[in-house]
Amino acid sequence: MIAAYACAALCAAMVSLNLAAIAIAGAKCRARPRTLPVPPGAPPVSIVRPLRGLETFSEETLGSSFMLDYPSYEVLFCVQCANDPVIGLVEKLIAAHPHVPARLLVGDDYVSANPKLNNCVKGWDAARHAWVVLADSNALLPPDYIQTMLAAFRDDTALVISMPIGSRPQGFWAEVECAFLNTFQARWQYGAEAVGIGFAQGKNMMWRREVLERAGGIRALGAEIAEDAASTKIIRAQKMKVRLVDMPFEQPLGHRTAHEVYSRHVRWARLRRVTFPAYFAPEFMNGSFAPVLTGAYAAHLLDVNVPLVVVALLATLYGAELALARVAGWRLSWRSPFAQLTRDILLPVMFVDACLFDDFVWHGNAMTVREQEEQTTG
């Protein structure tokens, strides 16, 4: 009986933690019109966008850089190779929007094994302002992008981030990507922020520039294999905080394959394993797998209807997720529950995979987490 009650208590604790994180995310992500006013005395801002190749929504996502409802900002597009096909699009967009100060910077500054960080260095160095945004090429910037990020800053805030919210999925595996990005990752990011341990995420990052310069500038982010992990550690070393925007920004997805979704999320899991091992360890309890397993076992030991308990747990967890998506105005379809279930089946597989293997491919570059792990333990 002790085992039954212990499993029941663990199940209840995991369900409660998930529901609490979902409630926090719901309060922070409630949908609103994208018309946040510009604050008085709005500071000038630099936006650095690292690019590589043409993507499905490149014209729209890069074009959104010029449509911001903000009085003073510049855009710095960064490309590593002079023959990159995205260059023609960038030049066309810059010529079509002469009212927005924008430059295309070409070249490579090798400071780490992270190709994205290397691409950002020249943009950071060229940025003219004290507030600098690093925005991925596939992030869609809404009109109130800058003021939404500025609104999250407090006196103790070094960095404000927005995780990507998947939108416009084409096909089932893109729906699975939405299930990972939206109601799953968002709930834990906002939950972590609520207890004072916010993490940087590289999709949209607005820096208080002086904070990173005190640590050695953007090249200091090469201390970790992932720039967002390095950002988090630099900020915590200065006793400052990472905060999240109240309404995260969109990333149009388009088509995704099973391999693309799996490889992307297992890559991030491997990176978390070596950069934040203490936080990675409990990830085997993520999703519905552990609550359902412990709840079903407790029901079996207590001679309670096991299928009924399983259905009740899934209905509770997935129902809360669907409610979060509805409140936030995120993607929902009849396939959403099946995408959530698929995600939760994959999560324990990815956890084991991340524990066993070190190598991955990122933007065509073969990489490994072994060097980082050796530095961390050495």
C-alpha positions in Angstrom: 0.0 0.0 0.0 2.9 2.4 0.7 4.0 2.0 -3.0 0.4 2.7 -4.2 0.1 5.9 -2.2 3.6 7.0 -3.1 2.8 6.6 -6.8 -0.5 8.4 -6.4 1.2 11.3 -4.6 3.9 11.5 -7.2 1.2 11.5 -10.0 -0.8 14.2 -8.2 2.3 16.3 -7.7 3.3 16.1 -11.4 -0.2 16.9 -12.6 -0.4 19.8 -10.2 2.9 21.2 -11.4 1.8 21.0 -15.0 -1.5 22.7 -14.3 0.2 25.4 -12.3 2.7 26.1 -15.1 -0.2 26.1 -17.7 -2.1 28.6 -15.5 0.9 30.9 -15.3 1.5 30.8 -19.0 -2.2 31.5 -19.6 -2.1 34.6 -17.5 1.0 35.9 -19.3 0.0 34.9 -22.9 -3.6 36.0 -23.0 -4.3 37.2 -26.5 -4.6 40.9 -27.1 -4.4 43.3 -30.1 -0.9 43.9 -31.2 -1.1 47.6 -30.5 1.0 48.2 -27.4 1.9 51.9 -27.3 5.4 53.2 -27.6 6.6 54.2 -24.0 7.6 57.8 -23.3 11.3 58.4 -23.9 11.6 55.2 -26.0 15.3 54.4 -26.5 16.7 53.7 -29.9 17.2 49.9 -30.6 19.4 47.8 -32.8 18.0 44.6 -34.3 20.6 42.0 -35.4 19.2 39.2 -37.7 21.6 36.3 -38.6 20.6 34.8 -41.9 21.5 31.7 -43.8 19.7 30.6 -47.0 16.2 31.2 -48.1 13.3 29.7 -46.0 9.7 29.2 -46.8 8.6 32.5 -45.2 11.8 34.5 -45.6 10.2 37.4 -47.4 7.5 37.8 -44.8 9.7 37.3 -41.7 12.5 39.5 -42.9 10.1 42.0 -44.3 8.5 42.3 -40.9 11.7 44.0 -39.7 10.6 47.1 -41.6 7.0 47.2 -40.4 7.6 48.0 -36.7 5.6 50.7 -35.0 8.6 52.2 -33.3 10.2 55.6 -33.9 13.9 54.8 -33.7 15.5 51.5 -34.6 18.1 50.0 -37.0 18.3 46.6 -38.6 21.5 44.7 -39.2 21.2 41.7 -41.5 24.2 39.3 -41.0 25.3 36.7 -43.6 28.4 34.6 -43.5 28.9 33.9 -47.2 28.9 36.3 -50.1 27.1 33.9 -52.4 24.2 33.2 -49.9 20.9 33.2 -51.9 19.2 35.3 -49.2 21.3 38.3 -50.1 19.2 39.3 -53.1 16.1 39.3 -51.0 17.7 41.4 -48.3 19.0 44.0 -50.8 15.5 44.2 -52.3 13.9 44.7 -48.9 16.4 47.4 -47.9 15.8 49.3 -51.2 12.0 49.1 -50.8 12.1 50.6 -47.2 14.6 53.5 -47.3 12.9 55.1 -44.2 14.3 52.3 -42.0 18.1 52.4 -41.3 19.2 48.9 -42.4 22.5 47.3 -43.5 23.6 44.0 -44.8 26.9 42.7 -43.3 28.7 39.9 -44.9 31.6 37.9 -43.4 32.4 35.4 -40.7 34.0 36.0 -37.3 34.9 32.6 -35.8 34.6 32.8 -32.0 33.1 29.4 -31.2 31.7 26.2 -32.7 28.3 27.9 -32.8 27.8 29.1 -36.4 24.9 31.4 -35.5 26.9 33.1 -32.8 29.8 33.6 -35.3 27.4 35.2 -37.7 26.0 37.6 -35.1 29.4 39.0 -34.0 29.7 41.6 -36.8 26.2 42.7 -36.2 26.7 43.2 -32.5 30.0 45.2 -33.2 28.2 47.4 -35.7 25.1 48.1 -33.6 24.9 51.7 -32.6 22.5 51.5 -29.7 22.4 50.5 -26.0 19.5 48.1 -26.5 20.3 45.2 -28.9 17.9 42.5 -30.2 19.1 39.2 -31.6 16.3 37.9 -33.7 16.4 34.7 -35.7 15.6 34.8 -39.4 12.4 32.8 -39.1 10.9 34.9 -36.3 7.9 37.1 -37.5 8.1 40.5 -35.8 4.7 42.1 -35.0 4.3 45.9 -35.1 4.7 46.3 -31.4 7.7 43.9 -31.2 10.2 46.4 -29.6 7.8 47.9 -27.1 6.5 44.5 -26.0 10.1 43.5 -25.2 10.9 46.8 -23.4 7.7 46.4 -21.3 9.1 43.3 -19.6 12.3 45.0 -18.4 12.7 45.8 -14.7 15.7 47.3 -12.8 17.1 43.8 -12.3 16.5 42.6 -15.9 19.5 42.0 -18.2 17.7 40.2 -21.0 14.1 39.8 -22.3 13.2 36.9 -24.5 10.3 35.5 -26.4 10.2 31.8 -27.2 8.8 31.0 -30.7 5.1 30.2 -31.0 4.5 27.9 -33.9 1.9 29.0 -36.5 0.7 28.1 -40.0 1.7 24.4 -39.8 1.3 22.3 -42.9 0.9 18.6 -42.2 0.7 16.5 -39.0 4.4 16.8 -38.0 4.2 20.6 -38.1 1.3 20.2 -35.7 3.5 18.1 -33.5 6.1 21.0 -33.7 3.3 23.3 -32.5 2.6 20.9 -29.6 6.3 21.1 -28.6 6.8 24.9 -29.0 3.5 26.3 -27.8 1.7 24.7 -24.9 4.6 22.6 -23.8 7.8 24.7 -23.9 6.0 27.9 -23.2 4.4 26.5 -20.0 7.8 25.5 -18.5 9.5 28.7 -19.6 6.9 30.9 -17.9 6.8 28.5 -14.9 10.6 28.9 -14.5 10.4 32.6 -14.8 7.7 32.7 -12.1 10.0 31.0 -9.6 12.9 33.3 -10.4 15.0 31.0 -12.7 14.2 32.3 -16.2 16.2 30.9 -19.0 17.4 32.7 -22.2 16.2 31.3 -25.5 17.9 32.3 -28.7 14.9 33.0 -30.9 14.2 36.6 -29.8 16.6 38.2 -27.2 16.7 41.8 -26.3 19.9 42.7 -24.4 20.7 45.5 -22.1 24.0 45.9 -23.9 26.0 47.0 -20.9 25.4 43.7 -19.1 26.9 41.6 -21.9 29.7 44.1 -22.4 30.7 43.7 -18.7 31.2 40.0 -19.4 33.4 40.6 -22.4 30.8 41.3 -25.1 29.2 39.0 -27.5 32.3 36.8 -27.8 31.7 35.7 -24.2 28.7 33.8 -25.4 31.2 31.3 -27.0 31.9 29.9 -23.6 29.0 27.5 -24.1 28.0 25.5 -27.2 24.6 27.3 -27.2 24.5 31.0 -26.9 21.3 31.1 -24.9 22.9 28.8 -22.2 25.9 31.1 -22.1 23.6 34.1 -21.8 21.7 32.6 -18.9 24.9 31.9 -17.0 26.4 35.3 -17.6 23.3 37.0 -16.4 23.0 34.9 -13.2 26.7 35.6 -12.5 25.8 39.3 -12.4 22.8 38.6 -10.1 20.4 39.7 -12.7 17.3 38.2 -14.3 16.0 36.9 -17.7 12.4 37.8 -18.2 9.8 36.8 -20.9 7.5 39.0 -22.9 3.8 38.8 -21.9 2.7 37.7 -25.4 5.3 35.6 -27.3 6.0 36.1 -31.0 5.1 33.9 -33.9 7.3 31.6 -36.0 5.5 30.4 -39.2 6.3 26.7 -39.6 5.1 25.5 -43.0 5.9 21.8 -43.7 7.8 19.6 -41.2 8.9 16.0 -41.4 9.1 13.6 -38.5 12.9 13.6 -38.8 13.1 17.4 -38.7 11.0 17.6 -35.6 12.7 14.8 -33.8 16.3 15.9 -34.7 15.6 19.5 -33.7 14.2 18.7 -30.3 16.6 16.0 -29.4 19.5 18.4 -30.3 18.2 20.9 -27.8 17.8 18.1 -25.2 21.5 17.1 -25.7 22.5 20.7 -25.3 20.5 21.0 -22.1 22.1 17.9 -20.8 25.6 19.4 -20.9 24.8 23.1 -20.2 22.3 22.6 -17.4 22.6 19.0 -16.2 20.7 19.6 -12.9 17.7 21.0 -14.7 17.9 18.3 -17.5 17.8 15.4 -15.1 14.1 15.7 -14.1 13.0 16.0 -17.7 12.2 12.3 -17.8 9.0 13.3 -16.0 8.0 15.8 -18.7 4.7 15.4 -20.6 1.9 13.0 -19.7 4.0 9.7 -19.7 5.2 9.8 -16.1 1.9 11.0 -14.5 -0.1 8.4 -16.5 2.4 5.6 -15.6 2.5 6.4 -11.9 -1.3 7.0 -11.8 -2.1 3.8 -13.6 0.2 1.8 -11.3 -1.3 3.3 -8.3 -4.8 2.5 -9.6 -3.7 -1.1 -10.2 -2.4 -1.5 -6.7 -5.5 0.1 -5.2 -7.8 -2.0 -7.4 -9.2 1.1 -9.1 -10.3 1.1 -12.8 -7.0 1.7 -14.6 -8.4 2.7 -18.0 -10.7 5.2 -16.4 -7.7 6.7 -14.5 -5.6 6.9 -17.6 -8.4 8.6 -19.6 -9.0 11.1 -16.7 -5.4 12.0 -16.5 -5.0 12.6 -20.2 -8.3 14.5 -20.4 -7.1 16.8 -17.5 -3.6 17.5 -18.9 -4.6 17.8 -22.5 -7.8 19.7 -21.7 -5.7 22.3 -19.8 -3.2 22.6 -22.7 -6.0 23.1 -25.2 -7.5 25.8 -22.9 -4.1 27.5 -22.8 -3.9 27.5 -26.6 -7.4 28.9 -26.9 -6.8 31.7 -24.3 -3.5 32.7 -26.0 -5.0 32.5 -29.6 -2.5 29.8 -30.7 -3.0 27.2 -33.3 -5.7 24.6 -32.6 -7.2 21.9 -34.9 -8.9 18.5 -34.6 -5.4 17.1 -34.8 -4.1 18.9 -31.8 -4.8 16.2 -29.2 -3.1 13.6 -31.5 -0.1 15.9 -31.9 0.1 16.3 -28.1 -0.1 12.5 -27.6 2.7 12.0 -30.2 4.9 14.6 -28.5 4.5 12.9 -25.2 5.3 9.5 -26.6 8.5 11.0 -28.1 9.6 12.9 -24.9 10.9 9.9 -23.0 12.5 8.5 -26.2 14.3 11.8 -26.7 15.4 11.9 -23.1 17.1 8.5 -23.4 18.5 9.5 -26.8 20.0 12.7 -25.3 21.6 10.8 -22.5 23.2 8.2 -24.9 24.4 10.3 -27.9 26.4 13.4 -28.3 26.6 14.3 -32.0 24.2 16.4 -34.1 23.9 18.5 -37.2 23.1 22.1 -36.9 22.5 24.2 -40.1 24.6 21.7 -42.0 27.4 21.7 -39.5 28.4 18.5 -37.8 28.8 19.2 -34.1 29.2 17.4 -30.7 28.4 18.2 -27.1 31.4 16.2 -25.9 33.8 19.2 -25.9 31.4 21.2 -23.8 30.9 18.3 -21.4 34.6 17.9 -21.0 35.0 21.7 -20.2 32.1 21.5 -17.7 33.5 18.5 -15.8 37.2 19.3 -16.3 
